[in-house]
Amino acid sequence: MKQVLVALVALGALVSNVAMANADLAKQKNCMACHAVANKVVGPGFKDVAAKYAGQKDAEAKLVDKVLKGGSGAWGAVPMPANPQVSNAEAHTLVKWILAQK
């Protein structure tokens, strides 16, 4: 029983570190200049994005494309600029993290 508890604590720490790493990536790639996790800044909060795209099978691909190429009209008049500083792999990591927000 003690080993199971230790394993669960270790797994929880690992998951927490992955979540923090993705938040750190969002900060590093300048996402947080226009977005926050829970509320609208210039663009929508990541929790709102997750709610809007919940259950959509192509959500990850759509959002990765928007992160990389930019977009407009989905959240109002302010366009999202392209993000050439974000690699394709980083965009997938960020979008998976965003879609996991509750």
C-alpha positions as CSV (number, residue, x, y, z in Angstrom):
1,M,0.0,0.0,0.0
2,K,2.8,2.4,0.9
3,Q,4.5,1.8,-2.5
4,V,1.2,2.6,-4.3
5,L,0.9,5.8,-2.3
6,V,4.5,6.8,-3.1
7,A,3.9,6.0,-6.8
8,L,0.7,8.2,-6.9
9,V,2.5,11.1,-5.2
10,A,5.3,10.8,-7.8
11,L,2.9,10.6,-10.7
12,G,1.0,13.7,-9.3
13,A,4.3,15.6,-9.1
14,L,5.2,14.6,-12.6
15,V,1.8,15.7,-14.0
16,S,2.1,19.0,-12.1
17,N,5.6,19.6,-13.5
18,V,4.3,18.9,-17.1
19,A,1.5,21.3,-16.6
20,M,3.8,24.0,-15.2
21,A,6.3,23.3,-18.1
22,N,3.5,24.0,-20.6
23,A,2.5,27.2,-18.7
24,D,6.2,28.2,-18.8
25,L,6.3,27.5,-22.5
26,A,3.3,29.7,-23.0
27,K,5.1,32.5,-21.2
28,Q,8.4,31.9,-23.1
29,K,6.6,32.0,-26.5
30,N,4.8,35.2,-25.5
31,C,1.3,33.7,-25.5
32,M,0.6,35.3,-22.1
33,A,1.1,38.8,-23.6
34,C,-2.4,38.5,-25.1
35,H,-4.0,35.5,-23.2
36,A,-4.5,34.4,-19.6
37,V,-5.6,31.0,-18.4
38,A,-8.9,32.1,-16.8
39,N,-9.9,35.4,-18.3
40,K,-9.8,37.5,-21.5
41,V,-6.9,39.8,-22.0
42,V,-6.6,40.8,-25.6
43,G,-7.5,37.3,-26.7
44,P,-9.7,34.8,-24.9
45,G,-8.7,33.0,-21.8
46,F,-7.4,29.5,-22.4
47,K,-10.3,28.0,-20.4
48,D,-12.7,29.7,-22.8
49,V,-10.8,28.3,-25.7
50,A,-10.9,24.8,-24.2
51,A,-14.7,25.1,-23.6
52,K,-15.4,26.3,-27.1
53,Y,-13.4,23.5,-28.8
54,A,-14.4,20.7,-26.3
55,G,-15.4,17.5,-28.1
56,Q,-14.3,18.7,-31.6
57,K,-12.2,16.0,-33.2
58,D,-10.2,18.5,-35.3
59,A,-9.7,21.1,-32.5
60,E,-6.0,20.4,-32.0
61,A,-5.2,20.7,-35.8
62,K,-7.4,23.9,-36.1
63,L,-5.7,25.6,-33.1
64,V,-2.2,24.6,-34.1
65,D,-2.8,26.2,-37.4
66,K,-4.1,29.4,-35.7
67,V,-1.1,29.5,-33.4
68,L,1.3,29.2,-36.2
69,K,-0.4,31.2,-38.9
70,G,-2.7,33.5,-36.9
71,G,-6.4,34.0,-37.5
72,S,-9.3,36.4,-37.2
73,G,-13.0,36.5,-36.5
74,A,-13.4,33.5,-34.1
75,W,-13.2,35.7,-31.0
76,G,-14.0,39.2,-32.2
77,A,-12.4,41.9,-34.3
78,V,-8.9,41.7,-32.9
79,P,-6.8,39.3,-35.1
80,M,-4.3,36.9,-33.7
81,P,-1.0,37.4,-35.3
82,A,1.2,34.5,-36.7
83,N,3.8,33.2,-34.3
84,P,6.9,32.3,-36.2
85,Q,8.8,31.9,-32.9
86,V,6.7,28.8,-32.2
87,S,7.8,25.5,-33.8
88,N,5.2,23.0,-34.9
89,A,6.0,20.7,-32.0
90,E,5.7,23.5,-29.5
91,A,2.4,24.5,-31.0
92,H,1.1,21.0,-30.5
93,T,2.3,21.0,-26.9
94,L,0.7,24.4,-26.2
95,V,-2.6,23.5,-27.8
96,K,-2.8,20.2,-25.9
97,W,-2.2,22.1,-22.7
98,I,-4.8,24.8,-23.6
99,L,-7.4,22.1,-24.5
100,A,-6.8,20.4,-21.1
101,Q,-7.8,23.6,-19.2
102,K,-11.0,23.1,-17.2
